[in-house]
Structures are given as structure tokens and as C-alpha cells.
């Protein structure tokens, strides 16, 4: 596969990026656009063929790492390798995330909640930590730390408590980090996508207003990060709709949301895989819930 040519007209200006969740729909779109604009890109993910395909676009400027984002020791090793290869990044995007329906009445769902919190909340902190440490040690240089949260973090939704809780926690973590670094060259950006056409939404049975293609979302994200926007919602109209729902009395909003079909729980038909959960238990649950 031929290497991608640098787009000299790219306005984002990022030269060195670290990206987790590079194998997913939004992650791949971000990776391809960063590579196309000439950036060096560290690609972190779990699916080796997808990582290899991205590296092939610009092998001289990319490296891939198959890693669990909640593994702090592994992330330290990745950061050391990337810093030695490419130097300090000016963009770190914590994009890795998982989604699943959740039922508190089911004991097996508790491990889903635990793992989702590890990936969706601990994962961004683990991703940022070695680079923030390097910034401390060597003096803060210009760098954008980006956490990909979700509009789902704005309000709890029936049957989706684990995902909403994890994304809500991520939003608060990013707020804290933003306050800590506000007077430095380091900026902190919270991205809240609505519904994107990715594997995480492919089996949703409920309404997804404003469904957006990952490529368009990635372009919007990078452009707004480069302009210094610290709160980014894609698409904006979905954010406004969510705000309207949140303005309703709780009883009205709850009644409206309860009418929507629930997201499939882990192990049910149409559910999303969750890396790191026991494969045997995964197979057992799927067989039970067919």
C-alpha cells in the first residue's frame, strides 16, 4: 500500500500525536487524518491487523502498540519508546472506550461495570500520566490533552448506567485536569460525541438523532482542538437536543427515555465486545442469552 502524501494545506498543525483506540471507527478516522497532514503518530489499540494497515500509510512516521489502556506499566513503556523515537507529543488523544448495556440486578454485570470504568476512566488518566510527568520533568511545552467522553455522560439513561457513569466521571476528571493546567502551555479538551456510525452504535435499536460519520467527526474535532476549543460536541445539534431533554422535569425526561429500547448487555445478541473480560465467561454468557 503506498504511503499517504502529506497534505500541505492542512491547518491543524499537529506534528506529533499519541492516539489510543486507533482501531475503532473514530480512532481510525483521526489516525488517517493526522497521518495525512504529516504528523508522527503513535497508534495504540487492540486489533493488530487494523494497526498494521494504519502503519503502512506512513511507516517512517508511525509506530503501533497493542496495549490495554488501563495497564499503567505497559503505558509507561509505550511512552518511553515513543518519546525516544519522536520526542514530546503536541497532541495526546485518549479515545479508547467501550460501551455496553447494564443491569444492576444481574451479578455478572458488575464485572462489566468494573471493566468499563477501567477502560473509560482509568484509561485516559493512564494515557496522560507518563506524558504529563515528562512535561513536568522537562518544562511544559505546547501540548493538547484530549479526552473523548460522550453526551451520554451528561445524563443517566435507563439500561445504560455503566456507560453513562464512566463518561460522566471522565468529564469531571478532565475538568479537574483543565483547572490544574490552565496557566500553562498545556490545554485540556473534552470531546462529547453524540451518535457516530461506528461498531459501538451498529446494533443500537433506539433512535440516534444526528447520526454522524466518523470522518466528519474527526475533522471537526481536530479543527476545534487546534483553535483552542476546550469543550467540543459533535454534532452540535445532538448536543442541543440533549440539553433540551435535560431541561425537562426529571419525571418527564425519565418517562421519555424509558420508552427507548435498551442497549444490549454484554453477552447478549448484538452486544459490543469488552476487551479484558474472561473469554470463557464471554462465550458462556452469549450462549445463555441467545
Phi, psi and omega per residue, in radians:
X1 nan 2.245 -3.094
X2 -1.196 2.629 3.104
X3 -1.197 2.586 3.112
X4 -1.321 2.369 3.100
X5 -1.367 2.509 3.115
X6 -1.167 2.341 3.076
X7 -1.524 1.759 -3.073
X8 -1.180 -0.239 -3.131
X9 -1.596 -0.030 -3.113
X10 -1.058 2.341 -3.044
X11 -1.773 -0.097 -3.016
X12 -1.257 -0.668 3.019
X13 1.373 0.154 3.107
X14 -1.349 2.282 -3.059
X15 -1.860 -0.405 -3.005
X16 -2.579 1.947 -3.021
X17 -2.215 2.527 2.997
X18 -2.028 2.235 -3.024
X19 -2.333 2.094 3.016
X20 -1.657 2.826 -3.100
X21 1.145 0.588 -3.047
X22 -1.246 -0.210 -3.088
X23 -1.550 -0.302 -3.103
X24 -1.389 3.126 -3.071
X25 -1.082 -0.915 3.117
X26 -1.194 -0.702 -3.138
X27 -1.065 -0.782 3.115
X28 -1.112 -0.691 3.131
X29 -1.117 -0.750 3.091
X30 -1.100 -0.776 -3.120
X31 -1.065 -0.818 -3.106
X32 -1.106 -0.673 -3.130
X33 -1.260 -0.661 3.088
X34 -1.165 -0.735 3.101
X35 -1.116 -0.720 -3.117
X36 -1.126 -0.509 -3.139
X37 -1.529 0.047 3.010
X38 1.715 0.140 -3.113
X39 -1.347 2.656 2.882
X40 -1.389 2.345 -3.021
X41 -2.345 2.167 2.964
X42 -1.541 2.132 -3.021
X43 -1.900 1.975 -3.103
X44 -1.967 2.285 -3.128
X45 -2.996 -3.034 -3.070
X46 -1.981 -0.190 -3.030
X47 -1.922 1.789 -3.005
X48 -1.054 -0.734 3.122
X49 -1.043 -0.692 3.115
X50 -1.154 -0.694 3.099
X51 -1.121 -0.741 -3.135
X52 -1.099 -0.650 3.130
X53 -1.132 -0.667 3.118
X54 -1.239 -0.741 3.128
X55 -1.051 -0.634 -3.124
X56 -1.095 -0.342 3.124
X57 -1.206 -0.541 -3.130
X58 -2.795 1.268 -3.023
X59 -1.070 -0.442 -3.130
X60 -1.352 -0.239 -3.068
X61 -2.110 0.090 -3.063
X62 -2.314 2.689 2.945
X63 -2.449 2.554 3.131
X64 -1.978 2.585 -3.134
X65 -2.409 2.098 3.048
X66 -1.546 1.962 -2.938
X67 -2.644 2.581 2.939
X68 -1.496 2.063 -3.025
X69 -1.159 -0.276 3.106
X70 -1.520 -0.044 -3.121
X71 -1.574 1.750 -3.023
X72 -1.163 -0.642 -3.141
X73 -1.157 -0.741 3.104
X74 -1.119 -0.678 3.134
X75 -1.179 -0.618 3.062
X76 -1.046 -0.757 3.141
X77 -1.137 -0.710 3.090
X78 -1.061 -0.810 -3.112
X79 -1.077 -0.749 3.133
X80 -1.080 -0.751 3.140
X81 -1.131 -0.766 -3.091
X82 -1.220 -0.705 3.121
X83 -1.086 -0.653 3.107
X84 -1.212 -0.589 -3.097
X85 -1.419 -0.782 -2.957
X86 -2.148 -0.168 -3.102
X87 1.498 -2.974 -3.067
X88 -1.206 2.228 3.105
X89 -1.257 2.626 3.002
X90 -1.792 0.055 3.101
X91 -2.629 2.158 3.054
X92 -2.198 2.029 -3.093
X93 -1.957 1.980 3.046
X94 -1.547 1.584 -3.029
X95 -1.833 -0.327 -3.072
X96 -1.057 2.367 3.118
X97 -2.899 2.767 3.095
X98 -2.287 2.740 -3.126
X99 -2.431 2.503 3.093
X100 -2.847 2.637 2.979
X101 -1.167 2.841 -3.035
X102 -2.571 2.394 3.115
X103 -2.302 1.954 -3.089
X104 -1.078 -0.416 -3.129
X105 -1.277 -0.241 -3.077
X106 -1.780 2.057 -3.081
X107 -1.035 -0.646 -3.097
X108 -1.167 -0.343 -3.136
X109 -1.306 -0.278 3.139
X110 -1.129 -0.633 3.089
X111 -1.212 -0.481 3.062
X112 -1.167 -0.788 3.096
X113 -1.037 -0.802 -3.130
X114 -1.057 -0.808 -3.100
X115 -1.206 -0.630 3.129
X116 -1.151 -0.675 3.071
X117 -1.144 -0.658 3.113
X118 -1.066 -0.807 -3.065
X119 -1.354 -0.820 -2.981
X120 -1.437 -0.408 -3.121
X121 -1.990 -0.966 3.116
X122 -1.129 -0.621 -3.113
X123 -0.958 -0.893 3.103
X124 -1.051 -0.728 3.127
X125 -1.110 -0.730 3.102
X126 -1.120 -0.632 3.110
X127 -1.173 -0.785 -3.086
X128 -1.267 -0.631 -2.909
X129 -0.899 -0.918 -3.091
X130 -1.146 -0.521 3.134
X131 -1.371 -0.626 3.041
X132 -1.129 -0.707 3.088
X133 -1.055 -0.764 3.117
X134 -1.095 -0.665 3.092
X135 -1.120 -0.713 3.077
X136 -1.070 -0.798 -3.038
X137 -1.201 -0.589 -3.011
X138 -1.956 0.069 -3.103
X139 1.593 2.302 -3.056
X140 -1.124 2.160 2.997
X141 -1.900 2.995 -3.087
X142 -1.098 2.151 -3.118
X143 -2.727 2.428 3.078
X144 -1.896 2.126 3.052
X145 -1.754 2.136 -3.014
X146 -2.131 2.202 3.038
X147 -1.946 2.214 3.121
X148 -1.612 1.792 3.122
X149 -1.666 -2.310 -3.137
X150 -3.000 2.672 2.977
X151 -1.045 -0.452 3.099
X152 -1.059 -0.342 3.099
X153 -1.356 -0.114 -3.129
X154 -1.449 -0.440 -3.094
X155 -2.712 2.448 3.064
X156 -1.237 2.410 -3.125
X157 -2.123 2.466 -3.106
X158 -0.949 2.315 3.101
X159 1.339 0.058 -3.070
X160 -2.298 0.493 -3.015
X161 -1.073 -0.648 -3.104
X162 -1.164 -0.806 -3.124
X163 -1.164 -0.808 -3.140
X164 -1.057 -0.736 3.138
X165 -1.107 -0.743 -3.107
X166 -1.158 -0.716 -3.124
X167 -1.309 -0.581 3.037
X168 -1.111 -0.733 3.098
X169 -1.110 -0.687 3.123
X170 -1.102 -0.714 3.127
X171 -1.049 -0.771 -3.137
X172 -1.183 -0.670 3.090
X173 -1.057 -0.779 -3.136
X174 -1.143 -0.621 3.068
X175 -1.055 -0.772 3.133
X176 -1.095 -0.786 -3.125
X177 -1.122 -0.666 3.128
X178 -1.081 -0.737 3.134
X179 -1.130 -0.681 -3.130
X180 -1.105 -0.640 -2.999
X181 -1.838 0.155 -2.987
X182 -1.048 -0.601 -3.074
X183 -1.631 0.273 -3.129
X184 -2.031 3.034 3.065
X185 -1.261 -0.035 -3.130
X186 -1.595 2.214 3.113
X187 -1.914 2.602 -3.140
X188 -2.108 2.250 -3.010
X189 -2.170 2.273 3.080
X190 -1.827 2.060 3.117
X191 -1.842 2.199 3.116
X192 -2.093 1.592 3.058
X193 -1.230 2.654 2.914
X194 -1.526 -2.137 -3.133
X195 -1.714 2.108 3.081
X196 -1.948 2.589 -3.131
X197 -1.398 1.455 -3.114
X198 -2.323 3.127 3.125
X199 -1.088 -0.497 -3.117
X200 -1.204 -0.415 -3.123
X201 -1.917 -0.044 -2.982
X202 -1.046 -0.554 -3.075
X203 -1.837 0.153 3.124
X204 -1.121 2.361 3.138
X205 -1.771 -0.086 -3.116
X206 -1.671 2.944 -3.120
X207 -1.116 2.421 3.114
X208 -2.229 1.329 -3.105
X209 -1.090 2.454 3.096
X210 1.283 0.409 -3.122
X211 -0.879 2.235 -2.974
X212 -2.144 2.552 3.087
X213 -1.339 2.484 -3.106
X214 -1.015 -0.656 -3.130
X215 -1.067 -0.746 3.132
X216 -1.164 -0.710 3.121
X217 -1.109 -0.729 -3.136
X218 -1.118 -0.747 3.108
X219 -1.053 -0.785 -3.138
X220 -1.106 -0.792 3.131
X221 -0.983 -0.940 -3.060
X222 -1.115 -0.682 3.138
X223 -1.136 -0.747 -3.100
X224 -1.294 -0.604 3.051
X225 -1.077 -0.788 -3.139
X226 -1.078 -0.533 3.123
X227 -1.448 -0.073 3.081
X228 1.607 0.177 3.105
X229 -1.173 2.217 -3.100
X230 -1.638 -0.299 3.087
X231 -2.214 2.040 -3.021
X232 -2.206 2.192 3.095
X233 -2.083 2.239 3.106
X234 -2.295 2.213 -0.216
X235 -1.353 2.726 -3.063
X236 -1.074 -0.641 -3.071
X237 -1.116 -0.553 3.085
X238 -1.204 -0.618 3.074
X239 -1.107 -0.735 3.111
X240 -1.121 -0.689 3.125
X241 -1.108 -0.738 3.112
X242 -1.110 -0.677 3.099
X243 -1.094 -0.682 3.113
X244 -1.099 -0.750 3.105
X245 -1.070 -0.699 -3.123
X246 -1.209 -0.337 3.097
X247 -1.391 -0.262 3.136
X248 -1.245 2.679 2.965
X249 -0.976 2.557 -3.064
X250 -0.945 -0.719 -3.103
X251 -1.093 -0.682 3.133
X252 -1.210 -0.813 -3.128
X253 -1.093 -0.745 3.141
X254 -1.102 -0.724 3.128
X255 -1.112 -0.690 3.127
X256 -1.135 -0.793 -3.083
X257 -1.265 -0.543 3.138
X258 -1.149 -0.387 -3.123
X259 -1.326 -0.272 -3.110
X260 -1.404 2.502 3.034
X261 -1.038 2.564 -3.119
X262 -1.473 2.671 3.055
X263 -1.222 2.461 -3.109
X264 -1.071 2.366 3.051
X265 -1.278 2.743 3.076
X266 -1.002 2.261 -3.127
X267 1.732 -0.283 3.089
X268 -1.537 2.821 3.077
X269 -1.036 2.293 3.140
X270 1.495 0.109 -3.140
X271 -1.415 2.811 3.110
X272 -1.562 2.493 3.057
X273 -1.166 2.618 3.090
X274 -2.191 1.794 -3.097
X275 -0.996 2.426 3.050
X276 1.733 -0.223 3.054
X277 -1.483 2.606 -3.040
X278 -0.954 2.182 -3.072
X279 -1.121 -0.666 3.140
X280 -1.134 -0.741 3.132
X281 -1.153 -0.627 3.096
X282 -1.041 -0.825 -3.136
X283 -1.114 -0.716 -3.134
X284 -1.107 -0.767 -3.115
X285 -1.184 -0.708 3.138
X286 -1.093 -0.706 3.124
X287 -1.154 -0.666 -3.123
X288 -1.197 -0.578 -3.016
X289 -1.709 0.112 3.119
X290 -1.140 nan nan
